[in-house]
Amino acid sequence: MPDSALRVLLKNAYKNITKNYPQKATYLTGFYREVNESIDSSRFNYFSESVFKTYKPPYTLAGAEYQGQVQVLKTRKIVHPTYEKNGVRFHGGPYLSIRGDRVLKRESIINPKSYRRYNYELEKITSYEGKPVYVVAFADKDSVFNGKIYIDKTDLAYLKIETFKQLDKKELKFIRLDYTETIIFDKKDDFWYLKYYKGVGNFKATKERFSLTAEYVTTSVDSDSVKVFSYDKQFNYVDVISRYESNTSDDFFNEYNSVIDQTQDLKKQIDLAFKTNVIDSLRRAVQSQDIDSTKTETKLPHSTEVNYFRKILSNLQLDWNLSYCPIQSFDANFDLNLNNTFYNNLHLTSVTKSNNLPIIFGVSWSYKLNRHWLITYQLGSSFKRFSNTSIKQNDIGLAYRLILNAARKPIIVESSIKYANVQYGVDFGGIDNPMKNIIIDKQKFNSKSILTGIYQQTEGIKLGVAGSIYSKKSKQLILSIDYMYPLNSSIPSFQIKEIGFFELFPSKVKISLDDSRLTMSHQSNLQLPKISSNFWFGLTYRVRL
């Protein structure tokens, strides 16, 4: 915990984020280098360079690190032949310009809510690149995680952050030994922008140790006419930059000589290492049969390489929702006799109440087709603790989503069109079927239990609007209103249906209320639940997987 004076300094720097850093979305164009080196064999596995454009959300936006986008413009790479046997891949590299920005993310080391986790010390007051700065050292109380925070003395802005983290924790099938990063910001037109990021991680996979260096430099900043990228141009976070095909010659990167010159010696060393090692590596690879004509790759199970399953999973959303459905119940007693159907004539009774609250608990799944469009599927059923009124619904359709007020507190607005099917009526309970050989109207019932009730169905089109009343990162609380236009409604019927965990296609029989085998008072028919309105209301808790 920092002392009082240092605490005030850190709090003021944190408070000034919304003033010192861009308050609206910006484009950052930058140069990115990724190098993978085998520590034990002194061999470079791959070396890639890219130029990409980043859509960076405003620093005032909560959860901004999840809203940013990257568009890769050009890329080139050199891959060592024997690298194909190493199944470890690192995804999301270009997103370091967004997710590596500890200020944008309000990381714990600068967030007042987490001060108790760290020890802070004002190390010195000095100058950095001609600017007077406070240098604050920090260290995690419970792990080997430490570093320094450079705070500009004039603006109280974060100018530079250095961190070091050492791990002994197994992550999947490889171990991350340590990770060092440097983040630098620069001031332009009254705002501070990300200028430079460098991360160096040392890892161990099976018996091999290797080092991954990711380096990013911003070459230009644009804050005019900033819009999100179209879906087909976005670099997916789970994509792997080392898997991208080279789409340019060295001539293109000549435009970035001013950037490359900063690390030109490194590039020469890498090129030289490739030239001197390729022939020897090929010879060793052929002798050990590490490479064959099919270039089979041995993959580490559950490694971080990109895969289609993970891409699909990242577009899935899971919702839990409560819906108020306009089903009206009555204070009614139902008395029903069914003859010449089961072994014995059945006498069934049920009760409904007018004060029954028609609430449906449902689960829905959504799949994001692109930035705005989603496919949704929902199913749900009512609580039957206080009444035998039964309500079940399922719907499927399309939703269109917009994010408003993104610069401050984001508001999610959705419109939807869905096909809906609603079943409602009265449950009469279950009947035991110990012999498992009852045949009713040519349908054989094999399960031990049979459910009975009087139900009817309404099919229709639901038009809906929804808006978030709470939104944070990957979780939202959403209020919705739907209008259901009925297309078809069935007449009530007495239904007999199998129930059982293993009954994938349960037998089901509908018996008309006018059937001679069934007797029930006419008054009871008039007291069956019915739809009283076309408007539905819902409250949804959404989680992105």
C-alpha positions in Angstrom: 0.0 0.0 0.0 1.5 3.4 -1.0 2.0 6.1 1.7 -0.4 9.0 1.7 1.6 11.4 -0.5 2.4 8.6 -3.1 -1.1 7.4 -2.9 -2.4 10.9 -3.9 0.1 11.0 -6.8 -1.0 7.6 -8.1 -4.7 8.4 -7.7 -4.4 11.7 -9.5 -2.6 10.0 -12.4 -5.4 7.4 -12.6 -8.0 10.1 -12.4 -6.4 12.0 -15.3 -6.6 9.1 -17.7 -9.9 10.4 -19.2 -8.2 13.9 -19.6 -4.8 12.9 -20.8 -5.7 10.1 -23.3 -7.9 10.2 -26.4 -11.6 10.7 -25.6 -12.7 9.4 -28.9 -11.8 6.5 -31.2 -8.5 6.8 -33.1 -6.6 5.0 -35.9 -3.1 3.9 -35.0 -1.0 2.7 -37.9 2.0 0.7 -36.8 4.9 -1.7 -37.4 5.0 -5.0 -35.7 7.7 -7.6 -35.4 7.4 -11.1 -33.9 10.5 -13.3 -33.4 10.5 -16.9 -32.0 13.9 -18.2 -31.0 15.0 -21.6 -29.7 17.1 -20.8 -26.6 18.8 -24.2 -26.3 19.7 -24.7 -30.0 20.4 -21.0 -30.8 18.1 -21.2 -33.7 15.4 -18.7 -34.9 12.2 -20.6 -35.5 10.5 -17.7 -37.3 10.7 -14.0 -37.9 7.7 -12.0 -39.1 7.1 -8.3 -39.7 3.7 -6.7 -40.3 2.2 -3.3 -40.9 -1.4 -3.0 -39.5 -4.0 -0.4 -38.6 -5.6 -0.4 -35.2 -9.1 0.9 -34.4 -8.5 2.0 -30.8 -11.6 2.9 -28.7 -11.6 5.9 -26.5 -9.9 5.6 -23.1 -13.2 6.8 -21.5 -15.0 3.6 -22.7 -15.4 0.8 -20.0 -14.1 -2.5 -21.4 -12.4 -0.7 -24.3 -9.8 -3.4 -24.7 -12.6 -5.8 -25.9 -13.9 -3.3 -28.4 -10.7 -2.6 -30.4 -10.0 -4.0 -33.9 -7.0 -4.7 -36.0 -6.6 -4.8 -39.8 -3.4 -6.3 -41.2 -2.2 -4.3 -44.2 1.0 -6.1 -45.2 3.1 -8.9 -43.7 6.2 -10.9 -44.5 7.9 -13.8 -42.7 10.7 -16.3 -42.7 10.0 -19.7 -41.1 12.7 -22.2 -40.2 12.0 -25.6 -41.9 12.1 -27.6 -38.6 9.7 -25.2 -36.9 6.8 -27.3 -38.3 7.4 -29.9 -35.6 6.8 -27.5 -32.8 3.0 -27.3 -32.2 2.9 -24.2 -30.0 1.4 -21.1 -31.6 0.7 -17.7 -30.1 -2.5 -16.0 -31.1 -3.5 -12.3 -31.0 0.0 -10.8 -31.4 -1.1 -7.6 -33.3 -3.7 -7.0 -30.5 -0.9 -6.0 -28.2 -1.5 -2.4 -29.4 -4.9 -2.8 -27.6 -4.7 -5.5 -25.0 -1.1 -4.7 -24.1 -2.1 -1.1 -23.2 -2.3 -1.3 -19.4 -3.7 2.2 -19.2 -6.5 1.5 -21.6 -7.3 -1.6 -19.5 -7.1 0.2 -16.2 -4.7 -2.6 -15.0 -4.5 -3.4 -11.3 -1.1 -1.9 -10.9 -2.5 1.6 -11.6 -6.1 1.0 -10.3 -6.8 2.4 -6.8 -9.1 -0.6 -6.1 -6.0 -2.9 -6.2 -3.4 -0.8 -4.3 -3.6 -3.2 -1.4 -2.2 -6.0 -3.5 1.1 -4.1 -4.2 4.0 -2.4 -2.4 4.8 1.0 -4.0 7.9 3.2 -3.6 8.8 6.6 -5.1 12.2 5.6 -6.5 13.3 8.9 -7.8 12.3 12.1 -9.7 14.3 12.4 -12.9 13.9 13.2 -16.6 13.0 10.9 -19.4 13.5 12.1 -23.0 13.6 15.6 -21.8 10.4 15.4 -19.6 10.5 15.5 -15.8 9.0 12.3 -14.4 8.2 10.5 -11.2 9.5 6.9 -11.2 7.4 4.7 -9.0 8.5 1.1 -8.3 5.9 -1.6 -7.5 6.0 -5.2 -6.4 3.2 -7.7 -6.0 2.9 -9.0 -2.4 2.0 -12.6 -3.4 4.0 -13.3 -6.6 7.1 -12.4 -8.6 5.5 -9.5 -10.5 7.2 -6.1 -10.3 8.2 -3.1 -12.3 8.3 0.6 -12.6 5.7 3.3 -13.5 6.9 6.6 -15.1 4.5 9.4 -14.5 4.9 12.7 -16.4 5.4 15.4 -13.7 3.5 18.1 -15.7 0.4 16.3 -16.9 0.4 13.4 -14.4 0.2 11.1 -17.4 1.6 7.6 -17.6 4.6 7.9 -19.9 6.2 4.5 -19.5 5.5 1.2 -17.8 8.0 -1.6 -17.3 6.9 -5.0 -15.8 8.5 -8.3 -15.1 6.6 -11.5 -14.2 8.0 -14.9 -13.3 5.8 -18.0 -13.4 6.1 -21.6 -12.5 2.6 -22.4 -13.5 1.8 -25.0 -16.2 -0.4 -23.5 -18.9 -1.9 -26.3 -21.0 1.1 -28.4 -22.3 3.8 -25.7 -21.9 5.2 -23.6 -19.2 5.7 -19.9 -19.3 8.9 -19.1 -17.3 8.9 -15.3 -17.3 7.6 -12.3 -19.3 9.1 -8.8 -19.5 7.3 -5.9 -21.1 7.9 -2.2 -21.9 5.1 0.2 -22.7 5.8 3.8 -23.8 3.4 6.7 -24.5 4.0 9.9 -26.4 2.1 13.2 -26.4 0.6 14.6 -29.6 -1.9 17.5 -29.8 -2.8 17.5 -26.1 -3.3 13.7 -25.8 -1.0 10.8 -25.0 -0.9 7.9 -27.4 0.6 4.5 -27.3 4.0 4.9 -29.0 5.9 1.6 -28.3 5.3 -1.9 -26.9 7.8 -4.7 -26.4 7.2 -8.0 -24.7 9.7 -10.8 -24.3 8.6 -14.1 -23.0 10.6 -17.2 -22.2 8.7 -20.5 -22.5 9.3 -24.2 -22.3 7.5 -26.8 -24.4 8.3 -30.5 -23.7 12.2 -30.4 -23.4 12.7 -27.3 -25.5 13.1 -23.7 -24.3 12.3 -20.9 -26.6 11.9 -17.1 -26.5 9.1 -15.0 -28.1 9.7 -11.3 -28.7 6.8 -9.1 -29.8 7.6 -5.5 -30.7 5.2 -2.7 -31.8 5.9 0.9 -32.9 3.2 3.4 -33.8 4.1 5.3 -37.0 1.0 7.5 -37.4 -2.1 8.6 -35.5 -5.4 9.7 -37.1 -8.4 10.9 -35.2 -10.6 12.1 -38.1 -13.5 10.1 -39.6 -12.7 7.0 -37.5 -15.0 4.1 -38.1 -14.9 0.4 -37.2 -13.5 -2.0 -39.8 -15.8 -4.2 -41.9 -16.0 -7.7 -40.6 -14.2 -9.3 -43.5 -11.2 -7.0 -42.9 -10.7 -7.6 -39.2 -7.8 -9.7 -37.8 -9.5 -12.2 -35.5 -8.0 -12.3 -32.0 -7.5 -16.0 -32.2 -5.6 -15.8 -35.5 -1.9 -16.5 -35.6 0.3 -14.0 -37.4 3.0 -16.5 -38.1 0.4 -18.5 -40.1 -0.3 -15.5 -42.4 1.2 -15.8 -45.9 3.6 -13.1 -46.9 1.8 -10.7 -49.2 4.5 -8.2 -50.0 8.1 -7.8 -51.0 10.9 -6.1 -49.1 10.3 -2.9 -51.2 7.1 -2.2 -49.3 8.9 -2.2 -46.0 11.4 0.3 -47.3 8.8 2.9 -46.4 9.3 1.9 -42.8 13.1 2.1 -42.8 12.9 4.8 -40.1 11.2 2.2 -37.9 13.2 -0.8 -38.9 16.5 1.0 -38.5 15.9 1.1 -34.7 16.4 -2.7 -34.7 18.3 -3.2 -38.0 21.1 -5.1 -36.2 18.6 -7.6 -34.9 17.2 -8.2 -38.4 20.7 -8.7 -39.8 21.5 -11.2 -37.0 18.2 -13.1 -37.7 18.8 -13.2 -41.5 22.4 -14.4 -40.9 21.2 -17.0 -38.5 18.7 -18.3 -41.1 21.3 -18.4 -43.9 23.9 -20.3 -41.8 21.5 -22.7 -40.1 19.2 -23.6 -42.9 21.5 -26.1 -44.7 22.6 -27.7 -41.5 19.0 -27.9 -40.2 17.7 -29.4 -43.4 20.4 -32.1 -43.2 19.6 -32.9 -39.6 15.9 -32.9 -40.3 16.2 -35.3 -43.2 18.5 -37.6 -41.1 16.1 -37.7 -38.2 13.0 -37.8 -40.5 11.6 -34.7 -38.8 10.4 -33.5 -42.2 8.6 -35.7 -44.8 7.0 -34.9 -48.0 3.6 -34.2 -46.3 5.2 -31.9 -43.7 3.2 -33.5 -41.0 2.9 -31.3 -37.9 3.0 -32.8 -34.4 0.6 -30.7 -32.3 0.5 -30.3 -28.6 -3.0 -31.1 -27.4 -5.0 -28.1 -26.3 -2.2 -25.7 -27.4 -2.8 -22.1 -28.2 -2.8 -22.6 -31.9 -5.8 -21.3 -33.8 -8.6 -23.8 -34.5 -12.0 -23.6 -35.9 -13.6 -24.7 -32.7 -12.2 -21.8 -30.8 -13.3 -19.4 -33.5 -16.9 -20.7 -33.3 -16.8 -20.6 -29.5 -15.7 -17.0 -29.4 -18.8 -16.0 -31.4 -21.3 -17.8 -29.1 -23.3 -16.1 -26.4 -25.3 -17.7 -23.6 -28.3 -16.0 -22.1 -30.4 -16.7 -19.0 -33.7 -14.9 -19.1 -37.0 -14.3 -17.3 -40.0 -13.5 -19.5 -43.4 -12.2 -18.6 -45.8 -13.9 -21.0 -49.4 -12.6 -21.4 -51.1 -15.9 -20.5 -54.2 -15.4 -18.3 -55.3 -18.0 -15.8 -58.5 -18.4 -13.9 -59.6 -19.8 -10.5 -60.8 -23.1 -11.7 -61.1 -26.8 -10.7 -60.8 -29.3 -13.5 -62.4 -32.7 -13.3 -61.8 -35.1 -16.2 -62.6 -38.8 -16.9 -60.9 -40.8 -19.6 -62.5 -44.2 -20.4 -61.5 -47.1 -22.6 -57.9 -46.0 -23.0 -55.7 -47.3 -20.2 -56.1 -50.5 -18.2 -58.6 -48.8 -15.9 -60.7 -45.7 -16.5 -58.9 -42.6 -15.4 -60.2 -39.9 -13.1 -57.9 -36.8 -13.2 -58.2 -33.5 -11.4 -56.2 -30.2 -11.6 -56.4 -26.6 -10.2 -55.4 -23.3 -11.7 -55.3 -19.9 -10.0 -56.1 -16.4 -11.3 -53.2 -14.9 -9.4 -50.7 -17.2 -11.1 -47.7 -15.1 -12.3 -47.0 -16.2 -15.9 -43.2 -16.0 -15.7 -41.0 -18.2 -18.0 -37.4 -19.1 -17.2 -35.5 -19.6 -20.4 -32.1 -20.3 -21.9 -31.0 -19.0 -25.2 -28.0 -19.3 -27.5 -26.8 -16.7 -30.0 -24.2 -17.0 -32.7 -22.6 -13.8 -34.1 -22.5 -13.8 -37.9 -20.7 -10.5 -38.1 -20.4 -7.3 -36.1 -24.2 -6.6 -36.1 -26.1 -9.8 -37.1 -26.8 -12.7 -34.8 -28.8 -16.0 -35.0 -30.7 -16.7 -31.8 -32.5 -19.7 -30.4 -34.5 -19.7 -27.1 -36.5 -22.2 -25.1 -38.2 -21.9 -21.8 -40.9 -23.1 -19.5 -43.0 -21.7 -16.6 -42.7 -22.3 -12.9 -45.4 -24.6 -11.6 -44.9 -24.3 -7.9 -48.2 -22.5 -7.1 -50.4 -23.5 -10.0 -50.8 -26.1 -12.6 -50.9 -23.6 -15.4 -48.3 -24.8 -17.9 -46.4 -22.5 -20.4 -43.7 -23.5 -22.8 -42.1 -21.6 -25.6 -39.3 -21.7 -28.1 -38.3 -19.3 -30.9 -35.6 -18.9 -33.5 -34.7 -15.9 -35.6 -32.3 -13.1 -36.4 -31.2 -10.1 -34.3 -29.5 -6.9 -35.3 -27.3 -5.2 -32.7 -26.0 -1.6 -32.3 -23.7 -0.2 -29.7 -24.6 3.4 -28.8 -22.7 6.0 -26.7 -19.6 3.9 -27.1 -17.4 6.9 -26.1 -18.8 6.8 -22.5 -21.0 4.2 -21.1 -22.0 1.8 -23.9 -25.6 1.0 -24.5 -26.5 -2.2 -26.5 -29.7 -1.9 -28.6 -31.1 -4.9 -30.5 -34.0 -5.4 -32.8 -35.1 -8.9 -33.7 -37.5 -11.0 -35.8 -38.3 -14.5 -34.7 -40.6 -17.4 -35.4 -42.2 -18.4 -32.0 -44.2 -21.4 -30.8 -46.0 -21.2 -27.5 -47.8 -24.1 -25.8 -50.0 -23.3 -22.8 -52.7 -25.1 -20.8 -53.3 -27.2 -17.7 -51.1 -30.0 -16.3 -53.0 -33.0 -14.9 -49.9 -34.8 -13.6 -48.2 -38.1 -14.5 -49.4 -41.6 -14.8 -47.4 -44.7 -14.0 -46.8 -47.2 -16.9 -45.1 -50.1 -15.2 -45.7 -52.6 -18.0 -44.4 -50.3 -20.7 -46.8 -51.7 -23.3 -49.7 -49.3 -23.4 -51.0 -48.6 -26.9 -53.2 -45.6 -27.5 -54.5 -44.7 -30.9 -51.8 -46.9 -32.5 -49.0 -45.2 -30.5 -47.0 -47.4 -28.1 -45.8 -45.9 -24.9 -42.6 -47.4 -23.6 -41.6 -45.1 -20.7 -42.4 -45.7 -17.1 -44.1 -42.3 -16.7 -46.7 -40.6 -18.9 -47.6 -36.9 -18.7 -51.2 -35.7 -19.2 -52.7 -32.3 -19.7 -54.9 -30.0 -21.8 -52.9 -27.8 -24.0 -53.1 -25.7 -27.1 -50.4 -24.0 -29.3 -50.0 -20.6 -30.9 -47.5 -20.0 -33.6 -46.5 -16.5 -34.7 -43.9 -13.9 -35.6 -42.2 -12.0 -32.8 -40.9 -8.5 -33.5 -38.8 -7.2 -30.6 -36.5 -4.4 -29.3 -34.1 -4.7 -26.5 -31.7 -2.5 -24.7 -29.0 -3.0 -22.0 -29.6 -1.5 -18.6 -26.2 -2.8 -17.4 -23.1 -3.5 -19.4 -19.6 -4.6 -18.4 -17.0 -6.3 -20.6 -18.5 -9.6 -21.7 -21.7 -9.4 -19.5 -24.9 -7.5 -19.9 -28.3 -7.2 -18.4 -30.9 -6.5 -21.1 -34.6 -5.5 -21.0 -36.7 -6.5 -24.0 -40.2 -6.0 -25.3 -41.7 -8.3 -28.0 -44.9 -8.1 -30.1 -46.2 -11.4 -31.2 -48.3 -11.5 -34.3 -50.2 -14.8 -34.2 -50.3 -16.9 -37.4 -52.0 -20.0 -36.3 -53.7 -21.3 -33.1 -54.7 -24.8 -32.4 -57.9 -25.8 -30.4 -57.3 -27.2 -26.9 -56.9 -31.0 -26.7 -56.1 -33.6 -24.1 -52.6 -34.8 -24.6 -50.8 -37.9 -23.4 -47.0 -37.8 -23.8 -44.1 -40.0 -22.7 -41.5 -38.5 -20.3 -38.1 -40.0 -19.7 -34.5 -39.1 -20.0 -33.7 -41.5 -22.8 -36.8 -40.9 -24.9 -35.4 -38.9 -27.8 -38.6 -39.2 -29.8 -41.4 -39.6 -27.2 -44.8 -41.0 -28.2 -47.5 -38.4 -28.1 -51.3 -38.6 -28.6 -53.8 -35.8 -28.8 -57.5 -36.5 -27.9 -60.2 -34.0 -28.8 -62.2 -32.6 -25.9 -65.3 -33.8 -27.9 -64.0 -37.4 -28.0 -66.6 -39.9 -26.6 -63.9 -41.4 -24.3 -63.4 -38.1 -22.5 -65.9 -36.3 -20.2 -65.4 -32.9 -18.7 -67.8 -30.1 -17.9 -68.4 -27.4 -20.5 -67.7 -24.8 -17.9 -64.1 -26.1 -17.5 -63.5 -25.5 -21.2 -64.2 -21.8 -20.7 -61.7 -21.6 -17.8 -58.7 -22.8 -19.7 -55.7 -20.4 -19.8 -55.6 -18.1 -22.8 -53.4 -15.4 -24.3 -54.6 -12.0 -23.1 -52.2 -9.7 -25.0 -49.7 -9.7 -27.8 -46.9 -8.0 -25.8 -44.1 -10.0 -24.0 -41.6 -8.5 -21.6 -38.2 -10.0 -20.7 -35.1 -9.5 -18.6 -31.9 -11.2 -19.9 -28.5 -11.9 -18.3 -26.0 -12.4 -21.2 -22.6 -13.9 -21.0 -20.1 -14.1 -23.9 -18.3 -17.5 -23.9 
